[in-house]
C-alpha cells in the first residue's frame, strides 16, 4: 500500500513516510484523543477541523480514503460538527444537523434496499455466508447452525431488511424515533459481537442525535 501511494499520491515522500510511521501514528491518535476531549468541553471549530484532517490521514494509512462505511460516516459527522461550531448562525448550524440526519437516514434505507435487490438476502443465504467469513469462532458456529435451519436464517435476513427499510416510518411517525434508535443500537452491537465492527456501533451512535433533533422540529 505504501509503495502504491508513493507512486500515485500527490504528497512528498517524507509526508508519506510520516503517515506510515508507527511512532507518528501513536502521536496522531494521542492528539486526536486530546482534541476530542477538549471539544467535549469547548465547542471550537479548530478541534473539529483537526479531527477531520487527522481522520483523513488515518484513512490514507489504512487502505485509502473512505475505508468502509464507518470511516465515511465519521467524515459526515465531523463535517456536520464543523457547520455547528464554525458559525453561530442558527440556520448554518441547522444545516449541519440536517446534513448528518439525511446521511444517517440514507445509510439505513439504502442498505435495506440493496439487500432487498440481492437474492441471497431474500433467500436467507447471505447471513450464514457473512458469518462463515468472520474471524470469530462463535460466528462460524452460528453460520453452521443457520445453514441447518434455512427458514430461521431467512427470517433473520428479512428482519434486517425490514428494519433498515423501516426507517421511512420515522418520516410519518417521528414519535417512534426512540424505539427505532433502541433497535438500531441492538443491531449495531450484534454486528460488533459477531463481526468485530465496533467502529460502526460508536460512529452511528454519534450520528443519532441529529435524527433526534429532527424529531423535535
Backbone torsions as a table, in degrees:
resi	resn	phi	psi	omega
1	UNK	NA	-41.2	-179.1
2	UNK	-64.1	-42.8	-179.4
3	UNK	-64.9	-36.1	177.7
4	UNK	-65.3	-41.5	179.8
5	UNK	-67.6	-37.3	179.9
6	UNK	-63.6	-29.4	-179.1
7	UNK	-90.9	-19.9	-174.4
8	UNK	-122.3	-18.4	-177.1
9	UNK	-88.0	130.5	-178.8
10	UNK	-77.9	59.5	176.7
11	UNK	-130.8	149.2	176.7
12	UNK	-60.6	145.4	-180.0
13	UNK	-54.9	-33.7	-179.9
14	UNK	-65.0	-35.6	177.9
15	UNK	-67.6	-41.8	179.4
16	UNK	-64.3	-40.9	177.1
17	UNK	-61.1	-38.0	179.2
18	UNK	-67.6	-40.2	-179.8
19	UNK	-62.6	-36.9	-176.6
20	UNK	-93.6	3.9	178.0
21	UNK	-77.5	129.5	179.7
22	UNK	-63.3	-41.4	-178.7
23	UNK	-66.2	-42.2	178.6
24	UNK	-67.0	-33.4	178.5
25	UNK	-63.8	-40.5	178.2
26	UNK	-63.8	-41.2	177.2
27	UNK	-63.4	-40.4	-178.0
28	UNK	-63.5	-44.7	179.4
29	UNK	-66.0	-38.9	177.8
30	UNK	-62.6	-43.1	177.7
31	UNK	-64.7	-35.2	175.9
32	UNK	-62.3	-44.9	179.1
33	UNK	-61.6	-41.7	179.0
34	UNK	-65.1	-44.7	-179.7
35	UNK	-63.5	-43.1	179.1
36	UNK	-64.2	-37.5	178.0
37	UNK	-66.5	-43.4	178.0
38	UNK	-64.4	-37.6	179.5
39	UNK	-64.1	-30.8	178.2
40	UNK	-63.2	-34.0	-177.9
41	UNK	-98.2	-28.9	-177.2
42	UNK	-129.3	111.6	-176.7
43	UNK	-79.6	80.7	-177.4
44	UNK	-118.1	134.8	-176.6
45	UNK	-64.1	-27.0	-177.2
46	UNK	-63.3	-35.1	178.1
47	UNK	-68.9	-40.0	178.5
48	UNK	-64.9	-43.8	179.8
49	UNK	-62.7	-40.0	178.0
50	UNK	-62.3	-43.2	178.5
51	UNK	-64.0	-36.5	179.7
52	UNK	-65.7	-46.5	-178.2
53	UNK	-67.2	-45.2	-178.4
54	UNK	-68.4	-31.4	175.5
55	UNK	-64.9	-39.5	176.2
56	UNK	-61.0	-42.2	179.3
57	UNK	-62.1	-43.0	-179.7
58	UNK	-66.2	-37.8	177.0
59	UNK	-62.6	-38.3	176.9
60	UNK	-63.2	-40.5	-179.3
61	UNK	-64.5	-39.1	-177.3
62	UNK	-107.3	77.6	169.6
63	UNK	68.9	29.2	169.2
64	UNK	93.0	172.0	-178.2
65	UNK	-66.7	147.1	179.3
66	UNK	58.0	48.3	-179.6
67	UNK	-77.2	76.1	179.3
68	UNK	99.7	162.6	-176.5
69	UNK	-63.1	-33.9	-178.4
70	UNK	-67.0	-37.9	177.7
71	UNK	-66.5	-40.3	178.9
72	UNK	-64.5	-43.6	179.9
73	UNK	-66.4	-31.7	177.0
74	UNK	-65.5	-39.9	174.7
75	UNK	-60.4	-42.3	-179.8
76	UNK	-61.3	-47.6	-176.8
77	UNK	-67.6	-40.7	178.4
78	UNK	-66.4	-36.1	176.8
79	UNK	-64.8	-43.8	176.6
80	UNK	-62.3	-40.5	178.2
81	UNK	-65.3	-32.2	177.9
82	UNK	-65.9	-41.1	174.9
83	UNK	-59.6	-38.6	-176.6
84	UNK	-70.4	-32.8	-172.2
85	UNK	-100.9	-20.0	-172.4
86	UNK	-86.0	-16.2	-176.7
87	UNK	-144.6	137.0	-179.4
88	UNK	-87.6	-0.6	177.5
89	UNK	-67.1	121.1	-177.8
90	UNK	-56.8	-34.4	-179.5
91	UNK	-66.5	-39.8	177.9
92	UNK	-66.3	-41.5	-179.7
93	UNK	-65.5	-40.5	176.9
94	UNK	-63.3	-35.5	178.7
95	UNK	-59.6	-40.5	177.6
96	UNK	-62.9	-40.9	179.3
97	UNK	-69.1	-40.6	176.7
98	UNK	-62.5	-39.7	-178.7
99	UNK	-60.2	-46.7	179.4
100	UNK	-66.9	-44.4	-176.8
101	UNK	-62.2	-42.0	179.7
102	UNK	-63.7	-42.9	178.1
103	UNK	-65.8	-38.7	177.2
104	UNK	-62.0	-46.4	179.2
105	UNK	-58.3	-48.7	-177.7
106	UNK	-67.5	-30.8	-178.7
107	UNK	-61.4	-37.6	177.7
108	UNK	-77.8	-49.5	-174.7
109	UNK	-63.6	-45.3	-178.7
110	UNK	-65.7	-36.2	178.2
111	UNK	-64.9	-42.7	178.6
112	UNK	-66.2	-40.0	-179.4
113	UNK	-66.2	-41.8	179.7
114	UNK	-65.2	-37.2	176.9
115	UNK	-65.7	-39.6	-179.8
116	UNK	-61.5	-29.4	-178.6
117	UNK	-83.4	-8.2	-177.1
118	UNK	-102.3	126.2	-174.8
119	UNK	-61.6	-39.8	-178.3
120	UNK	-60.8	-32.4	176.3
121	UNK	-72.8	-38.4	-179.1
122	UNK	-70.1	-31.7	-178.9
123	UNK	-89.4	-12.1	178.2
124	UNK	93.6	7.5	-177.7
125	UNK	-85.9	-16.0	-173.9
126	UNK	-68.1	-45.8	-176.3
127	UNK	-62.7	-49.3	176.1
128	UNK	-59.0	-34.2	179.2
129	UNK	-65.3	-45.2	178.2
130	UNK	-64.8	-42.7	-178.5
131	UNK	-64.1	-34.4	-178.8
132	UNK	-66.7	-23.5	179.6
133	UNK	-93.2	2.4	-180.0
134	UNK	-70.9	154.8	177.5
135	UNK	-82.7	-9.6	-175.7
136	UNK	-96.1	134.2	-177.3
137	UNK	-62.8	-38.9	-178.6
138	UNK	-65.0	-30.1	177.5
139	UNK	-69.4	-41.1	178.4
140	UNK	-64.5	-37.3	178.1
141	UNK	-67.0	-39.6	177.3
142	UNK	-64.2	-37.1	177.3
143	UNK	-60.4	-45.5	178.8
144	UNK	-63.1	-37.4	179.5
145	UNK	-65.7	-44.6	-178.8
146	UNK	-67.1	-32.6	177.6
147	UNK	-65.1	-27.3	177.6
148	UNK	-77.7	-21.6	-178.7
149	UNK	-127.8	76.5	-175.4
150	UNK	-59.5	-33.2	179.7
151	UNK	-65.5	-39.7	177.3
152	UNK	-65.3	-41.8	178.4
153	UNK	-62.7	-41.3	178.4
154	UNK	-65.4	-36.7	177.8
155	UNK	-62.9	-45.2	178.1
156	UNK	-61.8	-41.2	-179.6
157	UNK	-60.6	-45.6	-178.5
158	UNK	-70.9	-30.2	175.4
159	UNK	-63.1	-40.5	178.2
160	UNK	-65.2	-45.6	-179.7
161	UNK	-61.5	-48.0	-179.2
162	UNK	-64.3	-40.3	178.4
163	UNK	-60.4	-47.6	-176.3
164	UNK	-69.4	-42.5	177.6
165	UNK	-70.4	-24.6	-176.0
166	UNK	-67.2	-8.6	179.6
167	UNK	-63.2	-21.1	178.2
168	UNK	-63.0	-22.9	178.9
169	UNK	-61.5	-30.8	-177.7
170	UNK	-65.1	-21.9	177.3
171	UNK	-65.7	-38.1	-175.9
172	UNK	-98.2	-24.7	-180.0
173	UNK	-130.6	71.2	-176.4
174	UNK	-61.5	-19.6	179.7
175	UNK	-68.2	-13.3	177.9
176	UNK	-86.1	0.7	-177.9
177	UNK	-56.0	-45.9	178.3
178	UNK	-59.0	-37.7	179.3
179	UNK	-66.0	-45.5	179.2
180	UNK	-64.2	-37.6	177.5
181	UNK	-59.7	-46.0	179.7
182	UNK	-61.4	-43.4	177.9
183	UNK	-63.7	-38.9	-179.6
184	UNK	-64.0	-40.6	-179.8
185	UNK	-67.3	-37.3	175.1
186	UNK	-63.7	-42.6	179.7
187	UNK	-60.8	-49.0	-178.4
188	UNK	-69.0	-36.1	179.2
189	UNK	-67.6	-37.2	176.4
190	UNK	-62.8	-41.2	176.4
191	UNK	-62.2	-36.7	177.1
192	UNK	-64.3	-45.4	-176.4
193	UNK	-61.7	-43.3	-173.1
194	UNK	-94.7	-23.0	-177.3
195	UNK	-120.0	-5.8	-179.1
196	UNK	73.8	21.5	-176.7
197	UNK	-87.6	63.6	-177.6
198	UNK	-67.5	-32.3	-178.4
199	UNK	-66.7	-32.7	177.8
200	UNK	-62.5	-42.9	-179.8
201	UNK	-59.7	-49.4	-174.2
202	UNK	-71.9	-40.0	-174.6
203	UNK	-75.2	-34.0	175.7
204	UNK	-71.2	-32.5	174.0
205	UNK	-60.5	-38.2	178.7
206	UNK	-66.4	-29.4	-176.7
207	UNK	-84.0	-18.6	-174.8
208	UNK	-65.0	-31.8	176.6
209	UNK	-53.8	-31.0	178.5
210	UNK	-66.6	-38.9	177.3
211	UNK	-69.0	-36.3	175.6
212	UNK	-66.2	-33.4	177.4
213	UNK	-63.8	-42.2	178.0
214	UNK	-65.2	-30.9	-179.1
215	UNK	-62.8	-34.5	-174.8
216	UNK	-90.7	-1.0	178.8
217	UNK	-73.9	NA	NA
